[in-house]
Amino acid sequence: MGRGVDEIGDPSPWRFCVAPMMDWTDRHCRAFHRTLSRRARLYTEMVTTGAVIHGPRERLLGFSPAEHPVAVQLGGSDPAELAEAARIAAGFGYDEVNLNVGCPSDRVQNGRFGACLMREPTLVGECVVAMKAAVSVPVTVKCRLGVDEQETGPALDDMAGSVFAAGADALIVHARKAWLQGLSPKENRDVPPLDRGRVHALKRAWPDRPVAINGGVASLDEAAAQLRHLDGIMLGRAAYHDPALLGRVDPDLWGEPAPAADAFEAVALFEPYVAARLAEGVRLHAMTRHMLGLFNGRPGARAYRRHLASEALRPGAGLATLREAVALVSREVPLSMDRAA
């Protein structure tokens, strides 16, 4: 069994992760999340090997040193291209290179990467071997239970056997199948039933290899329950839409104080980053769109969201706009991340 929440000792680097999410977990989102947790492992949006090798690398891969520990997620299926992309990413200073074997969109199917690779575990293993040879940082894989008509037991076992034999440092499993035919990418996040027991069984079969779980976990209580069976937990939409949850990660899972005492202090910690990016020409909305759920549950949260959603889009919007929005929120009702709670 994996290490439980009360058995911290030397916990897995993947103990708590924020999932890679397209259009969401950009560098601004990650910088904001870091004001809430020092310990959470953060991931980039998926970037394809072609984009990394031939595209604008600084725009695609650049990040703030404050984001550590941070991992890059790559999409691809050619071992040589993945090795080159991993080498480039590692040169930027990422703490981990993750291979996407779980995304179900049409785009990734057409490019022969993402969830369709669940049908090609041998190829995924070859990709891991090539990436491991190219970089010194951990190389990990994020996959599904299977796709379409596959039986989840053999499909997941074959994938785990291949990537662990290839030297993968961890396997992160979204505990659902992906239906590449008949379901949209959005439906694939919710419609296929969860089977966490299947991931627990995988961990029992590989007791010495890090196995983390993703999918449907909405609270730290649920995360702690999963950590009694596994080495790590990865939250996606729950962490994004309710970022105050991240403010409890360090105290609850590591017994350490959070960077900010409450959501208001988290905003204050984020302000220097916002000011620096504004000076570089980044629009306020590009940063504050990731903060809309920060005050969920407080009186004034709706007014805060409305103000930021409209005013941050205006040309010239700056820190004053953010502060005006925060001023609409009551400071008298503590949230779960507040140390006083």
FINURO-68499 format. One record per residue (C-alpha): x negated, y negated, z; residue in one letter; residue number from 1. Coordinates in Angstrom, 3 decimals. Each point is the difference from the previous one (the first is absolute). Layout:
FINURO-68499
<atom c1="X" c2="Y" c3="Z" residuo="A" num="NUM"/>
...
end
This chain:
FINURO-68499
<atom c1="0.000" c2="0.000" c3="0.000" residuo="M" num="1"/>
<atom c1="-1.008" c2="-3.617" c3="-0.520" residuo="G" num="2"/>
<atom c1="-0.851" c2="-2.397" c3="2.798" residuo="R" num="3"/>
<atom c1="2.918" c2="-1.458" c3="1.901" residuo="G" num="4"/>
<atom c1="0.558" c2="-3.557" c3="1.044" residuo="V" num="5"/>
<atom c1="-1.246" c2="0.787" c3="3.523" residuo="D" num="6"/>
<atom c1="-3.137" c2="1.721" c3="-1.277" residuo="E" num="7"/>
<atom c1="-1.694" c2="-2.972" c3="-1.609" residuo="I" num="8"/>
<atom c1="-3.651" c2="0.893" c3="0.646" residuo="G" num="9"/>
<atom c1="-1.584" c2="-0.502" c3="-3.423" residuo="D" num="10"/>
<atom c1="3.128" c2="-0.379" c3="-2.139" residuo="P" num="11"/>
<atom c1="0.171" c2="0.585" c3="-3.720" residuo="S" num="12"/>
<atom c1="-0.682" c2="-3.046" c3="-2.196" residuo="P" num="13"/>
<atom c1="3.415" c2="0.733" c3="-1.512" residuo="W" num="14"/>
<atom c1="1.819" c2="-0.084" c3="3.341" residuo="R" num="15"/>
<atom c1="2.159" c2="-2.917" c3="-1.184" residuo="F" num="16"/>
<atom c1="0.057" c2="-1.282" c3="-3.571" residuo="C" num="17"/>
<atom c1="2.062" c2="-2.485" c3="-1.987" residuo="V" num="18"/>
<atom c1="0.896" c2="1.618" c3="-3.312" residuo="A" num="19"/>
<atom c1="-1.147" c2="-1.320" c3="-3.376" residuo="P" num="20"/>
<atom c1="3.061" c2="-1.693" c3="-1.542" residuo="M" num="21"/>
<atom c1="0.118" c2="-1.526" c3="-3.450" residuo="M" num="22"/>
<atom c1="0.720" c2="-3.746" c3="-0.027" residuo="D" num="23"/>
<atom c1="-0.170" c2="-0.088" c3="3.799" residuo="W" num="24"/>
<atom c1="-3.338" c2="0.987" c3="1.541" residuo="T" num="25"/>
<atom c1="-2.121" c2="-2.579" c3="-1.778" residuo="D" num="26"/>
<atom c1="-2.908" c2="-1.778" c3="1.676" residuo="R" num="27"/>
<atom c1="2.264" c2="-2.655" c3="1.541" residuo="H" num="28"/>
<atom c1="2.266" c2="2.633" c3="1.529" residuo="C" num="29"/>
<atom c1="-2.977" c2="1.870" c3="1.398" residuo="R" num="30"/>
<atom c1="-1.520" c2="-3.160" c3="1.485" residuo="A" num="31"/>
<atom c1="3.318" c2="-0.705" c3="1.714" residuo="F" num="32"/>
<atom c1="0.334" c2="3.555" c3="1.299" residuo="H" num="33"/>
<atom c1="-3.467" c2="-0.260" c3="1.495" residuo="R" num="34"/>
<atom c1="1.216" c2="-2.796" c3="2.294" residuo="T" num="35"/>
<atom c1="2.351" c2="2.585" c3="1.516" residuo="L" num="36"/>
<atom c1="-2.274" c2="3.039" c3="0.325" residuo="S" num="37"/>
<atom c1="-3.764" c2="0.454" c3="0.032" residuo="R" num="38"/>
<atom c1="0.305" c2="3.773" c3="-0.174" residuo="R" num="39"/>
<atom c1="2.554" c2="0.725" c3="-2.751" residuo="A" num="40"/>
<atom c1="-1.631" c2="1.283" c3="-3.165" residuo="R" num="41"/>
<atom c1="1.117" c2="-2.127" c3="-2.930" residuo="L" num="42"/>
<atom c1="0.264" c2="0.994" c3="-3.665" residuo="Y" num="43"/>
<atom c1="-0.011" c2="-1.934" c3="-3.246" residuo="T" num="44"/>
<atom c1="2.672" c2="0.291" c3="-2.606" residuo="E" num="45"/>
<atom c1="-0.858" c2="2.755" c3="-2.451" residuo="M" num="46"/>
<atom c1="-2.433" c2="-1.159" c3="-2.682" residuo="V" num="47"/>
<atom c1="-0.693" c2="2.091" c3="-3.094" residuo="T" num="48"/>
<atom c1="-3.455" c2="1.113" c3="-1.018" residuo="T" num="49"/>
<atom c1="0.291" c2="-1.899" c3="-3.274" residuo="G" num="50"/>
<atom c1="0.819" c2="-3.233" c3="1.792" residuo="A" num="51"/>
<atom c1="-2.910" c2="0.406" c3="2.401" residuo="V" num="52"/>
<atom c1="-2.526" c2="0.866" c3="-2.692" residuo="I" num="53"/>
<atom c1="1.101" c2="-2.494" c3="-2.647" residuo="H" num="54"/>
<atom c1="2.120" c2="-2.608" c3="1.809" residuo="G" num="55"/>
<atom c1="-0.580" c2="-3.036" c3="2.236" residuo="P" num="56"/>
<atom c1="-1.633" c2="1.780" c3="2.925" residuo="R" num="57"/>
<atom c1="-0.080" c2="-2.837" c3="2.496" residuo="E" num="58"/>
<atom c1="3.709" c2="-0.666" c3="-0.470" residuo="R" num="59"/>
<atom c1="0.850" c2="3.691" c3="0.236" residuo="L" num="60"/>
<atom c1="-2.390" c2="1.079" c3="2.746" residuo="L" num="61"/>
<atom c1="-1.058" c2="-3.092" c3="1.909" residuo="G" num="62"/>
<atom c1="0.928" c2="-0.122" c3="3.675" residuo="F" num="63"/>
<atom c1="-0.851" c2="-1.776" c3="3.222" residuo="S" num="64"/>
<atom c1="-2.509" c2="1.625" c3="2.382" residuo="P" num="65"/>
<atom c1="2.630" c2="-0.438" c3="2.729" residuo="A" num="66"/>
<atom c1="2.099" c2="2.696" c3="-1.695" residuo="E" num="67"/>
<atom c1="-2.250" c2="2.878" c3="1.103" residuo="H" num="68"/>
<atom c1="0.748" c2="2.855" c3="0.331" residuo="P" num="69"/>
<atom c1="1.456" c2="-0.131" c3="-3.530" residuo="V" num="70"/>
<atom c1="0.278" c2="2.630" c3="-2.725" residuo="A" num="71"/>
<atom c1="0.438" c2="-0.312" c3="-3.749" residuo="V" num="72"/>
<atom c1="2.473" c2="2.275" c3="-1.761" residuo="Q" num="73"/>
<atom c1="-0.877" c2="1.049" c3="-3.536" residuo="L" num="74"/>
<atom c1="2.233" c2="1.391" c3="-2.715" residuo="G" num="75"/>
<atom c1="-1.522" c2="2.224" c3="-2.646" residuo="G" num="76"/>
<atom c1="-0.747" c2="3.574" c3="-1.026" residuo="S" num="77"/>
<atom c1="-3.319" c2="-0.102" c3="-1.843" residuo="D" num="78"/>
<atom c1="-2.776" c2="1.051" c3="2.400" residuo="P" num="79"/>
<atom c1="-2.684" c2="-2.141" c3="-1.626" residuo="A" num="80"/>
<atom c1="2.219" c2="-3.099" c3="-0.058" residuo="E" num="81"/>
<atom c1="1.068" c2="0.544" c3="3.606" residuo="L" num="82"/>
<atom c1="-3.631" c2="0.385" c3="1.026" residuo="A" num="83"/>
<atom c1="-0.888" c2="-3.303" c3="-1.690" residuo="E" num="84"/>
<atom c1="3.020" c2="-1.794" c3="1.462" residuo="A" num="85"/>
<atom c1="-0.786" c2="1.394" c3="3.447" residuo="A" num="86"/>
<atom c1="-3.611" c2="-1.190" c3="-0.314" residuo="R" num="87"/>
<atom c1="1.159" c2="-3.490" c3="-0.944" residuo="I" num="88"/>
<atom c1="2.525" c2="-0.121" c3="2.848" residuo="A" num="89"/>
<atom c1="-2.540" c2="1.227" c3="2.529" residuo="A" num="90"/>
<atom c1="-2.288" c2="-2.777" c3="-1.169" residuo="G" num="91"/>
<atom c1="2.635" c2="-2.488" c3="1.151" residuo="F" num="92"/>
<atom c1="-0.267" c2="1.460" c3="3.502" residuo="G" num="93"/>
<atom c1="3.133" c2="2.119" c3="0.352" residuo="Y" num="94"/>
<atom c1="0.026" c2="2.482" c3="2.869" residuo="D" num="95"/>
<atom c1="1.725" c2="2.767" c3="-1.966" residuo="E" num="96"/>
<atom c1="0.999" c2="0.932" c3="-3.535" residuo="V" num="97"/>
<atom c1="3.414" c2="1.654" c3="-0.309" residuo="N" num="98"/>
<atom c1="1.332" c2="1.849" c3="-3.048" residuo="L" num="99"/>
<atom c1="3.694" c2="-0.408" c3="-0.815" residuo="N" num="100"/>
<atom c1="1.682" c2="3.357" c3="-0.636" residuo="V" num="101"/>
<atom c1="3.438" c2="-1.127" c3="1.121" residuo="G" num="102"/>
<atom c1="1.346" c2="-2.930" c3="-2.033" residuo="C" num="103"/>
<atom c1="3.003" c2="1.129" c3="-2.118" residuo="P" num="104"/>
<atom c1="0.402" c2="-2.942" c3="-2.407" residuo="S" num="105"/>
<atom c1="0.279" c2="0.435" c3="-3.760" residuo="D" num="106"/>
<atom c1="-3.177" c2="-2.036" c3="-0.413" residuo="R" num="107"/>
<atom c1="-2.123" c2="2.439" c3="1.942" residuo="V" num="108"/>
<atom c1="1.546" c2="3.014" c3="-1.705" residuo="Q" num="109"/>
<atom c1="-0.836" c2="-1.445" c3="-3.383" residuo="N" num="110"/>
<atom c1="-3.552" c2="-0.597" c3="1.213" residuo="G" num="111"/>
<atom c1="-0.338" c2="3.519" c3="1.471" residuo="R" num="112"/>
<atom c1="-0.521" c2="-1.078" c3="3.555" residuo="F" num="113"/>
<atom c1="2.023" c2="-0.356" c3="3.170" residuo="G" num="114"/>
<atom c1="2.512" c2="2.660" c3="1.019" residuo="A" num="115"/>
<atom c1="-0.204" c2="1.951" c3="-3.262" residuo="C" num="116"/>
<atom c1="-3.477" c2="1.087" c3="1.131" residuo="L" num="117"/>
<atom c1="1.695" c2="2.229" c3="2.580" residuo="M" num="118"/>
<atom c1="0.165" c2="2.458" c3="-2.916" residuo="R" num="119"/>
<atom c1="-3.778" c2="-0.173" c3="-0.487" residuo="E" num="120"/>
<atom c1="-1.687" c2="0.656" c3="3.356" residuo="P" num="121"/>
<atom c1="-3.171" c2="1.279" c3="-1.661" residuo="T" num="122"/>
<atom c1="-0.400" c2="-3.267" c3="-1.902" residuo="L" num="123"/>
<atom c1="0.627" c2="-1.997" c3="3.194" residuo="V" num="124"/>
<atom c1="-2.738" c2="1.998" c3="1.674" residuo="G" num="125"/>
<atom c1="-2.363" c2="-0.820" c3="-2.858" residuo="E" num="126"/>
<atom c1="0.860" c2="-3.671" c3="0.428" residuo="C" num="127"/>
<atom c1="-0.808" c2="0.169" c3="3.704" residuo="V" num="128"/>
<atom c1="-3.341" c2="1.691" c3="-0.687" residuo="V" num="129"/>
<atom c1="-0.940" c2="-2.765" c3="-2.444" residuo="A" num="130"/>
<atom c1="1.066" c2="-2.781" c3="2.371" residuo="M" num="131"/>
<atom c1="-1.813" c2="1.565" c3="2.955" residuo="K" num="132"/>
<atom c1="-3.183" c2="0.164" c3="-2.060" residuo="A" num="133"/>
<atom c1="0.335" c2="-3.695" c3="-0.889" residuo="A" num="134"/>
<atom c1="0.614" c2="-1.558" c3="3.439" residuo="V" num="135"/>
<atom c1="-1.008" c2="0.435" c3="3.615" residuo="S" num="136"/>
<atom c1="3.308" c2="-1.178" c3="1.510" residuo="V" num="137"/>
<atom c1="2.862" c2="2.444" c3="0.667" residuo="P" num="138"/>
<atom c1="1.984" c2="1.210" c3="-3.001" residuo="V" num="139"/>
<atom c1="3.605" c2="0.912" c3="0.740" residuo="T" num="140"/>
<atom c1="3.110" c2="1.115" c3="-1.886" residuo="V" num="141"/>
<atom c1="3.623" c2="-1.064" c3="0.442" residuo="K" num="142"/>
<atom c1="2.497" c2="2.445" c3="-1.454" residuo="C" num="143"/>
<atom c1="3.588" c2="1.268" c3="0.119" residuo="R" num="144"/>
<atom c1="1.349" c2="3.405" c3="1.035" residuo="L" num="145"/>
<atom c1="0.436" c2="0.813" c3="-3.672" residuo="G" num="146"/>
<atom c1="1.844" c2="-1.172" c3="-3.093" residuo="V" num="147"/>
<atom c1="3.176" c2="1.053" c3="-1.776" residuo="D" num="148"/>
<atom c1="0.434" c2="3.774" c3="-0.056" residuo="E" num="149"/>
<atom c1="-3.129" c2="0.783" c3="2.027" residuo="Q" num="150"/>
<atom c1="0.387" c2="1.903" c3="3.251" residuo="E" num="151"/>
<atom c1="-1.384" c2="-2.292" c3="2.666" residuo="T" num="152"/>
<atom c1="-1.867" c2="2.694" c3="1.904" residuo="G" num="153"/>
<atom c1="-2.269" c2="1.222" c3="-2.807" residuo="P" num="154"/>
<atom c1="-0.287" c2="-3.447" c3="-1.606" residuo="A" num="155"/>
<atom c1="-1.242" c2="-1.694" c3="3.168" residuo="L" num="156"/>
<atom c1="-2.201" c2="2.938" c3="0.983" residuo="D" num="157"/>
<atom c1="-1.641" c2="0.049" c3="-3.427" residuo="D" num="158"/>
<atom c1="-0.640" c2="-3.735" c3="0.091" residuo="M" num="159"/>
<atom c1="-1.421" c2="0.097" c3="3.518" residuo="A" num="160"/>
<atom c1="-2.188" c2="2.985" c3="-0.784" residuo="G" num="161"/>
<atom c1="-1.409" c2="-1.672" c3="-3.094" residuo="S" num="162"/>
<atom c1="-0.710" c2="-3.430" c3="1.492" residuo="V" num="163"/>
<atom c1="-1.415" c2="1.315" c3="3.269" residuo="F" num="164"/>
<atom c1="-2.256" c2="2.419" c3="-1.881" residuo="A" num="165"/>
<atom c1="-1.144" c2="-2.997" c3="-2.038" residuo="A" num="166"/>
<atom c1="-0.959" c2="-1.850" c3="3.176" residuo="G" num="167"/>
<atom c1="2.939" c2="-2.372" c3="0.488" residuo="A" num="168"/>
<atom c1="-0.314" c2="-1.726" c3="3.360" residuo="D" num="169"/>
<atom c1="3.763" c2="-0.104" c3="0.657" residuo="A" num="170"/>
<atom c1="3.326" c2="0.839" c3="-1.592" residuo="L" num="171"/>
<atom c1="2.971" c2="-2.326" c3="0.465" residuo="I" num="172"/>
<atom c1="3.316" c2="1.636" c3="-0.879" residuo="V" num="173"/>
<atom c1="3.229" c2="-1.799" c3="-0.827" residuo="H" num="174"/>
<atom c1="2.330" c2="2.621" c3="1.446" residuo="A" num="175"/>
<atom c1="2.394" c2="0.012" c3="-2.955" residuo="R" num="176"/>
<atom c1="0.003" c2="1.486" c3="-3.435" residuo="K" num="177"/>
<atom c1="-0.089" c2="-2.390" c3="-2.942" residuo="A" num="178"/>
<atom c1="2.560" c2="0.540" c3="-2.736" residuo="W" num="179"/>
<atom c1="-1.621" c2="-1.296" c3="-3.153" residuo="L" num="180"/>
<atom c1="3.131" c2="0.808" c3="-1.984" residuo="Q" num="181"/>
<atom c1="3.302" c2="-1.406" c3="1.188" residuo="G" num="182"/>
<atom c1="-1.043" c2="-2.384" c3="2.784" residuo="L" num="183"/>
<atom c1="-1.403" c2="-3.515" c3="-0.180" residuo="S" num="184"/>
<atom c1="-3.134" c2="-0.938" c3="1.950" residuo="P" num="185"/>
<atom c1="2.234" c2="-1.796" c3="2.522" residuo="K" num="186"/>
<atom c1="2.243" c2="3.069" c3="0.406" residuo="E" num="187"/>
<atom c1="-3.080" c2="2.170" c3="0.447" residuo="N" num="188"/>
<atom c1="-0.766" c2="-1.912" c3="3.201" residuo="R" num="189"/>
<atom c1="3.271" c2="1.062" c3="1.651" residuo="D" num="190"/>
<atom c1="2.020" c2="2.624" c3="-1.875" residuo="V" num="191"/>
<atom c1="-2.223" c2="3.108" c3="0.159" residuo="P" num="192"/>
<atom c1="0.364" c2="1.432" c3="3.514" residuo="P" num="193"/>
<atom c1="-2.827" c2="-0.305" c3="2.492" residuo="L" num="194"/>
<atom c1="-1.749" c2="3.198" c3="1.062" residuo="D" num="195"/>
<atom c1="-2.457" c2="-0.992" c3="2.696" residuo="R" num="196"/>
<atom c1="-0.187" c2="3.557" c3="1.227" residuo="G" num="197"/>
<atom c1="-1.721" c2="0.912" c3="-3.248" residuo="R" num="198"/>
<atom c1="-2.750" c2="-2.538" c3="0.725" residuo="V" num="199"/>
<atom c1="-0.318" c2="1.276" c3="3.578" residuo="H" num="200"/>
<atom c1="-0.471" c2="3.510" c3="-1.397" residuo="A" num="201"/>
<atom c1="-2.709" c2="-1.282" c3="-2.318" residuo="L" num="202"/>
<atom c1="-1.848" c2="-1.492" c3="2.953" residuo="K" num="203"/>
<atom c1="0.189" c2="3.294" c3="1.865" residuo="R" num="204"/>
<atom c1="-1.553" c2="1.672" c3="-3.032" residuo="A" num="205"/>
<atom c1="-2.798" c2="-2.610" c3="-0.094" residuo="W" num="206"/>
<atom c1="-0.656" c2="-0.784" c3="3.671" residuo="P" num="207"/>
<atom c1="-3.423" c2="-1.544" c3="-0.649" residuo="D" num="208"/>
<atom c1="1.008" c2="-2.262" c3="-2.894" residuo="R" num="209"/>
<atom c1="1.759" c2="-3.363" c3="0.485" residuo="P" num="210"/>
<atom c1="3.621" c2="0.101" c3="-1.128" residuo="V" num="211"/>
<atom c1="2.271" c2="-3.051" c3="0.234" residuo="A" num="212"/>
<atom c1="3.685" c2="-0.416" c3="-0.796" residuo="I" num="213"/>
<atom c1="2.007" c2="-2.663" c3="-1.808" residuo="N" num="214"/>
<atom c1="3.709" c2="-0.407" c3="-0.620" residuo="G" num="215"/>
<atom c1="2.982" c2="-1.196" c3="1.990" residuo="G" num="216"/>
<atom c1="-1.739" c2="-0.881" c3="3.265" residuo="V" num="217"/>
<atom c1="1.618" c2="-3.210" c3="1.284" residuo="A" num="218"/>
<atom c1="-1.372" c2="-0.512" c3="3.507" residuo="S" num="219"/>
<atom c1="-3.068" c2="0.546" c3="2.140" residuo="L" num="220"/>
<atom c1="1.931" c2="2.522" c3="2.097" residuo="D" num="221"/>
<atom c1="0.486" c2="2.079" c3="-3.143" residuo="E" num="222"/>
<atom c1="-3.642" c2="-0.529" c3="-0.880" residuo="A" num="223"/>
<atom c1="-1.098" c2="1.246" c3="3.413" residuo="A" num="224"/>
<atom c1="2.166" c2="3.084" c3="-0.435" residuo="A" num="225"/>
<atom c1="-1.734" c2="0.786" c3="-3.300" residuo="Q" num="226"/>
<atom c1="-3.433" c2="-0.576" c3="1.517" residuo="L" num="227"/>
<atom c1="0.635" c2="2.928" c3="2.320" residuo="R" num="228"/>
<atom c1="-0.254" c2="2.205" c3="-3.097" residuo="H" num="229"/>
<atom c1="-2.210" c2="-1.925" c3="-2.402" residuo="L" num="230"/>
<atom c1="-3.107" c2="-2.163" c3="-0.199" residuo="D" num="231"/>
<atom c1="1.686" c2="-3.062" c3="-1.401" residuo="G" num="232"/>
<atom c1="3.140" c2="-1.849" c3="-0.936" residuo="I" num="233"/>
<atom c1="0.575" c2="-2.366" c3="-2.902" residuo="M" num="234"/>
<atom c1="2.853" c2="-2.518" c3="0.038" residuo="L" num="235"/>
<atom c1="1.119" c2="-1.929" c3="-3.050" residuo="G" num="236"/>
<atom c1="3.228" c2="-1.967" c3="-0.195" residuo="R" num="237"/>
<atom c1="0.576" c2="0.034" c3="3.777" residuo="A" num="238"/>
<atom c1="-3.317" c2="-1.743" c3="0.602" residuo="A" num="239"/>
<atom c1="0.536" c2="-2.449" c3="-2.840" residuo="Y" num="240"/>
<atom c1="3.567" c2="-1.045" c3="0.776" residuo="H" num="241"/>
<atom c1="-0.515" c2="-0.075" c3="3.781" residuo="D" num="242"/>
<atom c1="-3.635" c2="-1.059" c3="0.401" residuo="P" num="243"/>
<atom c1="0.434" c2="-0.657" c3="3.726" residuo="A" num="244"/>
<atom c1="-0.157" c2="3.803" c3="0.271" residuo="L" num="245"/>
<atom c1="-3.684" c2="-0.270" c3="-0.872" residuo="L" num="246"/>
<atom c1="-0.497" c2="-2.153" c3="3.070" residuo="G" num="247"/>
<atom c1="0.624" c2="3.067" c3="2.180" residuo="R" num="248"/>
<atom c1="-2.370" c2="2.346" c3="-1.849" residuo="V" num="249"/>
<atom c1="-3.180" c2="-0.867" c3="1.882" residuo="D" num="250"/>
<atom c1="1.584" c2="0.071" c3="3.504" residuo="P" num="251"/>
<atom c1="2.169" c2="3.071" c3="-0.585" residuo="D" num="252"/>
<atom c1="-2.362" c2="2.198" c3="-2.000" residuo="L" num="253"/>
<atom c1="-3.427" c2="-1.189" c3="1.194" residuo="W" num="254"/>
<atom c1="0.686" c2="-1.550" c3="3.381" residuo="G" num="255"/>
<atom c1="-1.568" c2="-3.260" c3="-1.167" residuo="E" num="256"/>
<atom c1="1.436" c2="-3.524" c3="-0.086" residuo="P" num="257"/>
<atom c1="1.422" c2="-1.243" c3="-3.289" residuo="A" num="258"/>
<atom c1="-1.744" c2="-2.926" c3="-1.731" residuo="P" num="259"/>
<atom c1="3.031" c2="-2.218" c3="0.683" residuo="A" num="260"/>
<atom c1="2.133" c2="-0.251" c3="3.129" residuo="A" num="261"/>
<atom c1="3.164" c2="-0.434" c3="-2.069" residuo="D" num="262"/>
<atom c1="1.261" c2="-0.823" c3="-3.474" residuo="A" num="263"/>
<atom c1="-0.577" c2="-3.729" c3="0.490" residuo="F" num="264"/>
<atom c1="-3.659" c2="0.578" c3="0.825" residuo="E" num="265"/>
<atom c1="-0.301" c2="2.272" c3="-3.031" residuo="A" num="266"/>
<atom c1="1.104" c2="-2.895" c3="-2.201" residuo="V" num="267"/>
<atom c1="-2.584" c2="-2.240" c3="1.656" residuo="A" num="268"/>
<atom c1="-2.712" c2="2.593" c3="-0.667" residuo="L" num="269"/>
<atom c1="1.066" c2="0.181" c3="-3.644" residuo="F" num="270"/>
<atom c1="-0.027" c2="-3.749" c3="-0.562" residuo="E" num="271"/>
<atom c1="-3.770" c2="-0.348" c3="-0.688" residuo="P" num="272"/>
<atom c1="0.284" c2="2.659" c3="-2.711" residuo="Y" num="273"/>
<atom c1="3.009" c2="-1.773" c3="-1.508" residuo="V" num="274"/>
<atom c1="-1.829" c2="-3.334" c3="0.042" residuo="A" num="275"/>
<atom c1="-3.064" c2="1.485" c3="-1.693" residuo="A" num="276"/>
<atom c1="2.057" c2="1.601" c3="-2.771" residuo="R" num="277"/>
<atom c1="2.067" c2="-3.153" c3="-0.525" residuo="L" num="278"/>
<atom c1="-3.273" c2="-1.859" c3="-0.534" residuo="A" num="279"/>
<atom c1="-0.861" c2="2.541" c3="-2.696" residuo="E" num="280"/>
<atom c1="3.281" c2="-0.663" c3="-1.807" residuo="G" num="281"/>
<atom c1="2.026" c2="2.972" c3="1.271" residuo="V" num="282"/>
<atom c1="3.674" c2="-0.886" c3="0.413" residuo="R" num="283"/>
<atom c1="1.485" c2="0.203" c3="3.478" residuo="L" num="284"/>
<atom c1="2.709" c2="2.432" c3="-1.072" residuo="H" num="285"/>
<atom c1="-2.629" c2="2.553" c3="-1.054" residuo="A" num="286"/>
<atom c1="-0.936" c2="0.297" c3="3.671" residuo="M" num="287"/>
<atom c1="3.200" c2="-0.732" c3="1.920" residuo="T" num="288"/>
<atom c1="2.114" c2="2.476" c3="-1.985" residuo="R" num="289"/>
<atom c1="-1.653" c2="2.706" c3="2.087" residuo="H" num="290"/>
<atom c1="1.061" c2="-1.684" c3="3.268" residuo="M" num="291"/>
<atom c1="3.757" c2="-0.210" c3="-0.488" residuo="L" num="292"/>
<atom c1="0.798" c2="2.831" c3="2.421" residuo="G" num="293"/>
<atom c1="-2.355" c2="-1.104" c3="2.768" residuo="L" num="294"/>
<atom c1="2.677" c2="-1.467" c3="2.292" residuo="F" num="295"/>
<atom c1="2.720" c2="2.604" c3="-0.593" residuo="N" num="296"/>
<atom c1="2.242" c2="0.168" c3="3.064" residuo="G" num="297"/>
<atom c1="-0.665" c2="-3.514" c3="1.269" residuo="R" num="298"/>
<atom c1="2.527" c2="-2.833" c3="-0.110" residuo="P" num="299"/>
<atom c1="-0.963" c2="-2.142" c3="-2.955" residuo="G" num="300"/>
<atom c1="-1.548" c2="2.815" c3="-2.026" residuo="A" num="301"/>
<atom c1="2.473" c2="-0.445" c3="-2.841" residuo="R" num="302"/>
<atom c1="-0.663" c2="-3.751" c3="-0.200" residuo="A" num="303"/>
<atom c1="-3.749" c2="0.729" c3="0.019" residuo="Y" num="304"/>
<atom c1="0.341" c2="2.440" c3="-2.902" residuo="R" num="305"/>
<atom c1="2.241" c2="-2.327" c3="-1.964" residuo="R" num="306"/>
<atom c1="-2.346" c2="-2.967" c3="0.457" residuo="H" num="307"/>
<atom c1="-3.090" c2="1.932" c3="-1.058" residuo="L" num="308"/>
<atom c1="1.720" c2="1.744" c3="-2.899" residuo="A" num="309"/>
<atom c1="1.054" c2="-3.310" c3="-1.533" residuo="S" num="310"/>
<atom c1="-2.487" c2="-2.633" c3="1.145" residuo="E" num="311"/>
<atom c1="-3.203" c2="2.011" c3="-0.381" residuo="A" num="312"/>
<atom c1="0.680" c2="0.207" c3="-3.729" residuo="L" num="313"/>
<atom c1="-0.125" c2="-3.759" c3="-0.433" residuo="R" num="314"/>
<atom c1="-3.124" c2="-1.501" c3="-1.583" residuo="P" num="315"/>
<atom c1="-2.301" c2="-1.351" c3="2.666" residuo="G" num="316"/>
<atom c1="1.533" c2="2.026" c3="2.839" residuo="A" num="317"/>
<atom c1="-2.558" c2="0.442" c3="2.764" residuo="G" num="318"/>
<atom c1="-0.501" c2="0.721" c3="3.676" residuo="L" num="319"/>
<atom c1="2.633" c2="-2.568" c3="0.944" residuo="A" num="320"/>
<atom c1="2.608" c2="2.105" c3="-1.800" residuo="T" num="321"/>
<atom c1="-1.020" c2="3.097" c3="1.928" residuo="L" num="322"/>
<atom c1="0.058" c2="-1.874" c3="3.302" residuo="R" num="323"/>
<atom c1="3.439" c2="-1.440" c3="-0.774" residuo="E" num="324"/>
<atom c1="1.313" c2="3.516" c3="-0.550" residuo="A" num="325"/>
<atom c1="-1.525" c2="1.312" c3="3.232" residuo="V" num="326"/>
<atom c1="1.497" c2="-2.932" c3="1.925" residuo="A" num="327"/>
<atom c1="3.457" c2="1.317" c3="-0.913" residuo="L" num="328"/>
<atom c1="-0.586" c2="3.174" c3="2.053" residuo="V" num="329"/>
<atom c1="0.822" c2="0.268" c3="3.702" residuo="S" num="330"/>
<atom c1="-2.979" c2="0.657" c3="2.264" residuo="R" num="331"/>
<atom c1="2.124" c2="1.118" c3="2.941" residuo="E" num="332"/>
<atom c1="0.835" c2="3.585" c3="-0.995" residuo="V" num="333"/>
<atom c1="-3.018" c2="2.365" c3="0.143" residuo="P" num="334"/>
<atom c1="-0.480" c2="2.543" c3="-2.760" residuo="L" num="335"/>
<atom c1="-1.399" c2="3.492" c3="0.339" residuo="S" num="336"/>
<atom c1="-3.487" c2="-1.141" c3="-0.988" residuo="M" num="337"/>
<atom c1="-0.132" c2="-2.694" c3="2.672" residuo="D" num="338"/>
<atom c1="-2.324" c2="0.895" c3="2.850" residuo="R" num="339"/>
<atom c1="2.582" c2="-1.288" c3="2.413" residuo="A" num="340"/>
<atom c1="2.585" c2="2.469" c3="-1.261" residuo="A" num="341"/>
end
